[in-house]
Amino acid sequence: MGGVSLLRDALELLPKENFIFYGDNKNAPYGDRTPEEILDLTSGAADFLLHQGVKALVLACNTATSAAINILRQKLAVPVVSIEPAIKPACEQPGEGKVFMLATVATTKQPRYQALRNRMPDPERVIDVGISGIVARVEKGIFGVGEFDDILDSYLSEYHGMTADSVVLGCTHYVFPAEAIEDYFKRHFKGECRLFDGNRATVRQLARVLWRNDLASDEGWGKAEFLTSGNREELLPVFERLLAAPIYGCKK
């Protein structure tokens, strides 16, 4: 369901495009799986969407992108757009504090992310925090302030009191509890604690790709169809709740 946060921005910025959202809820979360499992599952999801007749594909998941983007671009006949953690704009912010990159364990370990991190002016400024547990709560429609303090304590308590210039939401799920995450950082850290995510940058890249390939629509209605590998009747209300959830301000 994390990709719903990107879908919200896509519906706003590309109002004439129609979208099929596919959630592999049966096999989620991906963040604690092996790279081989993630690649296999992502490839299966891509094949499923191609059979739906999509003209372009967006991997609205940092974990799936890290594990599968290169192979998918080689084998698929449609453009494939990826998302990556927004550490570049986060690292461009002034300050002498740290940049905390919150993501799934799998994303923080992937060579693609590590290469991105090492391209930053000061890679040592970035603290990678691979977290388990947030995704499962968001999948249940939980994203309120205070609902994640126990999980965040487990992974961040050793850093309490440090200066956090920026906080990167390196998983699309983490955009939903953005207010809860910011509240937590403001209580336990010094500094601005500015939040960043990569959603809108990804949608802008999608727009450029559609235009370059002469695929942009000028007649659509911005519809979004929800498909899932799980129980659609049970999950549709969660999808609709997340799609309508207030968007908490992040730097993008």
N, C-alpha and C positions, 0 to 999 in steps of 0.2 A: 504493500500500500504506500510505500514511501514515494513512489513515482507520481502519486496523486498530487503531491506538492508541486512537482514540475508541470503537471497537466494543468493546474490552476493558472500558472503563468502563461502557458501556451494558449489557453482559451482566451486570455486577456490580450495577449500580444499578437495572436494570429486568429482573429475572430472569424475569418472566412474559411478556415481549415476545419475539417472534420477528423476526429480522432477515435481510434480504437485503443482502449487501455486494457492491457492484458497483465493480470497479476498471477504469478505462479505461487498462489497461496498454499497450495498443497505441499510445496517443498520449501517454503520460507521458514526461517530466515536463511539467506545465503551466507551471511557474515561469518558463521562459524564452520562453514564447509571447506573442503580442500579445493585448491585451484582446479583440479581435474573435474570435480563434481560441479563446480560453478560453471565451467566452460560447457560441460555436457548439458546442464539444465538451460543455460542461456541460449545455446544453439537450438535446443528443442523449442524454446519459446519463440525464437526468431523464425523458425520453420513454420510454426503454427500461424504466426502473423502474416507471413508471406502467402499462405493459403487463404487468408482473408482478403487478399488483394491490395495490401498497403503499397503506397508509392515511395515511402521512406520509413526508416526505422530509427527510433530514439531509444537508447539504453538509459533509462531514467534511474540508474542505480550505479553508484560508484564502484561497488564490489564487482558487479557484472562487467562493467567497463574495463576494470583492471585486468580481469581474467580472460576476457573474450573479444575485445574490440578489434584487435589486429586480425584475428582469424575470421571473424564475421565480415570484415571489410574485404577480405580476400575472396570469400566464397559466395557472398550475396550479390545479386544483380541490382539491388536498390541502394541508394545512399544510406549510410549508417552514421548517425550523429551520437557522440558520446558526451558524458558528463565527467568532470573531474573536480576534486576538492579545490575550493577557491583560495588556495594559500598564496597565490601571486598577489591579488589585491590586498589580502590581509597583511602580507609582508611589506607591502608598499606604504602602509600606514606608519606615520612617525611614532617614535617612542623607543625606549630602551628596555621595555618589558618583553615578555615571551608571546609567541603565537601558539595557542593551543589548537591542535588539529584533532577533533573528535570524529571518530569513524568506527566502522566495524573492524574487528581484528584482522579479517582477510584483507581489507583495503590497505591498512597500514603496512602489511607485510609484502604486498605485491610489488614487483620490480618497477612497474609503470609508475606507481605513486612515488616510490623511493627516488626514481630518476627525476620526477617533477620537483620533489623536495630539494634534491641536490643542485637544482638549477637556481634556487633562490640565492639572493646576495649573501645571506647569512643562514645557512641551513641549521646551524646549531641553535638559532633563535626559536626554531619550531619544535614543539613538544608533541609527539604523536601519542594519542591515547586511544587504544583499541578497546571498545566497550561492548559488552554483551548485555542484553536485557532491555534496552530501550526499544528496539524494533518490535519485540513481542508485545509490549504494552501499546505501542501505537497501532499495531494490527488489531487490537481490541477497541480502538477508538479512545484511548486514554492519552491526554496530552496537557493536563492542567498544571498550573504552578504548584509545586510541592509534591507532585506525583512521582518524581524521579530522584528525589534527594537521596534515597537509600542507594540507588544504583550509582549515582554520581559520587557519593561518598566513597564507595568501594574502589573507584578508579582515580579519584582526584584528591583525596584527603592528604596525600603525601606532598601535594603542591600548595596546599592552603597557605595564604599569606603572601604568595608571590605576586608580581605585577603581571597582569594579562592585558596586553595592548589589544589583542584580537583573539576571537574564538571562531574557528572554522567549523561549520556544520558539514562534515565530510560524508554524510549519509543523507539521502533524501528524506528518510524517515525523521531525521532530527529537526527538520524545518517545522514540523508540527508542534513539538514542545519547545520551540525557540524561546518563548517567553519564560518558561520554567528554567531553561538552561541559563539564560541571561540573569534571571533572578538569583540563581545559585551562585554564579560567578560574582555578582555584585556583593553578595553576602560574605563570600569566603576569599576573595582576591582583591588586590589593589589594581588601579589602572582603569582604563576606559572600558575594557571587556566588550569591544565592538564585535558584533556577529556578522559573519559572511557565509553565504551559500552560493552555489554555482548554477542555480536554476535559470535565472533570467538570461545569463550569458549563454547557456545552452540553447534556450529558445531562440535567441537572436542568431546563433549559429545555424539552427534549423532553418530559420527564415532565409539566410544567405544561401544555404545549400539548395533549398527549394527553388529560389530565384535563379541560381546558376544553372540548374538542371532543367529549367523551364517547367517546373512542377507546381509552382505556386498557384493557389486557387483564388479566383475573384468572384466566385458564386456560392461558396459554402455558407453554412449557418453556425459554425462553431459547435457542432454536436460532439458529444463524447459517449461512446458505447463502452460498457464495462463487461469484460470477459475474464474468466478466472479458471484455474485448474482445480480450485476448491469448490465449496458449496456456494453457488451464486446467490441463492435465495437468502442464505445466512449472511453473506458478505456484502451484498448490495447496500444494505442500510449503513454499514461502516464506510463504504466507498462514498456514498452520498453525504454522510456527515463530514468526512474529511474534505470532500470537494467544496463544501459550503463553509468550512471552518474559517474564522477570521485569519487573515494573513498578518503575522507579526513581523514588524520591520527588521530586515537584515540588510547589510551592505552587499550589493551585488554588482 
